Amino acid sequence: MDRRITGDRFFKAAVAVIAASALVILVATLIVLASRSILVFQTFGFNFITGTSWNAVLGREAYGVLPYIQGTLVTSAIALLIGVPLSLGIAIFLAEMCPKKIRTPLNYLVELLAAVPSVIYGLWGLFVLRFWVLDYIQIPLNKYLGWIPVFSGTPFGLDVFTASIILAIMIIPTVASVSREVITAVPDSIREGAYSIGATKWEVIRNWVLSYGKSGIFGAIILGLGRAVGETMAVTMVIGNAVGPNAMFTSLFSPGQTLPSLIANGYIDSQTPLETSAYVGAALVLIIISIIINVIAYLMVTRLLKVKGGAVE
């Protein structure tokens, strides 16, 4: 009995240490980023967050990350608008309607897409998707809706819109796979009860299955958003990489840049301590944005969706 108690205590302590390691890693990361970005915040203060100019010329250095925050949030939001409906459609088909003979191969295919390196998506976007988007989406939208600011300008394929579509494609496997598992986990008794009162398949899925699994589906969407916010290589290759005093954009057909692409493009080539500190500061802003998104998501799940401990109240 004493050995069992000792073993249980050791196991609990070991699991607690492992669980605490996630918090330790996060805090350590924040400390490192904060310590190495002090110089840029001491120099520019809050203007580093609200500033729109990025000038690395020695003697006239000025750094502001607002355009890149804009690029990160806009591309991620558009990616969700495009990718989430497609992902839910895939998940519903695989879980509820797909014939058993092809369900397993399609599941593997969707999961395989999640394993494709982002640089492959970037190359495909640069050499293939870019021209499809330009010819069949951007030029028609610009021709007929160019009077709307978000569709104005001169489309050329390497811009915020193309980057958003690439991100949408990249988040589909993650959101679809997790949503499929959530839908599959809905008890059959829920479906049977709905069918017994005369509900159609569409009504069962919409009113019962999706409602029962809404917290898990929302979690899948947040996972997709996390990937979209942090994606680097694919976005860097197709977004146009605008930098300088006019990096803010009003049109989706304008080149832009996200915080990850900004860091990837310039950190290695930074020349001065202030410039290096600016890139690290951009990384700190990015991780803070990610934390805020997750906190908001948690509050939405627990308060708006009324979910605690995985159950719907």
Steps between C-alpha positions, in 0.01 A plus 500: 500500500780739584666430165176568317454830681859596423451408136179702478666803651793470263265467204296804605816705548641393164175583318480837677856584391423402142183709501682797651768480229260654248457805722875516564573495126247775434629722781863439398417592141328821607792594725757444225300695241426783743863531610630511143240750382548751781715725281233558235232568761730737688569684175149521354272408788142417405564651157668172414151344512312786330771614260468433127855562380778240484826673408829321563723771352776579748446835666133513402379177653128484572302187577126445530312171469140616448495412126623149579246454778240603243637249249499220758143562615352562155654193334401281794142631503454445126655154532239412762215639291606282207642197676253434783190437283702271273645317800160448659363373170783248475456394863123455466537300179766270647318446828137484386466434127814345355473135385702270723715373211656838433474654849832368626703600189347849509577533870861412433512745211369788712747420778782472247433854382574620853846343477600681179781750581397862475776577250331256258176692532699818442663370182166375370343835579785688332509302176142372463232642729616857454404502132167322556403751766614791282315391185178359645445696821701819533465644150119440484452640851713802418315554171148493641554596865812713475308799632501327840831584677580140597487394133673807354852530365679296237494126567820309430462183706755552775295676762295470817213321328717221360671456836159470666392227259822307563436524875141384450624191315759433770255512791241275332669168598531601866148637541343220293679218685420627849141586404452153354613341825264725694204415277583130513505514881140626516294212652280311256213542746495872410451419133248223565292725723494769233404258225225356718318834504515530122808718451678488165870425472578868448295594807670231708845623404419869538286498813637205696840375385666837446332647808618212720857527374521878475772536765725248326438656160580841642822357639585368153444847354733652761767243411465605137521865597816429699664348195387788279636763738838331534551378142824631350652349187193457280379851579845650448515356148165636375405812697727745318705598807426872505720692741578863565295811580198394289451140612141558617249376244135569426462258210524121518677515164791697648825342619532474874683315769423317822699496821646152429597594144655826623719310745592232246598757239713727712627356827805321358610811309449750784800729527463696821400411857190719464390320183555160659302613803219613268467155347500337841240754608288395202529140622389610847197676352417186302505271803293749700241505219492119508446501877221757471327291231512192721372689804210643298426153366493356851264773619271442202487126566436530874263798495332529162484129417446416869749213490695380801709188511388397149127491579232728365291655772 
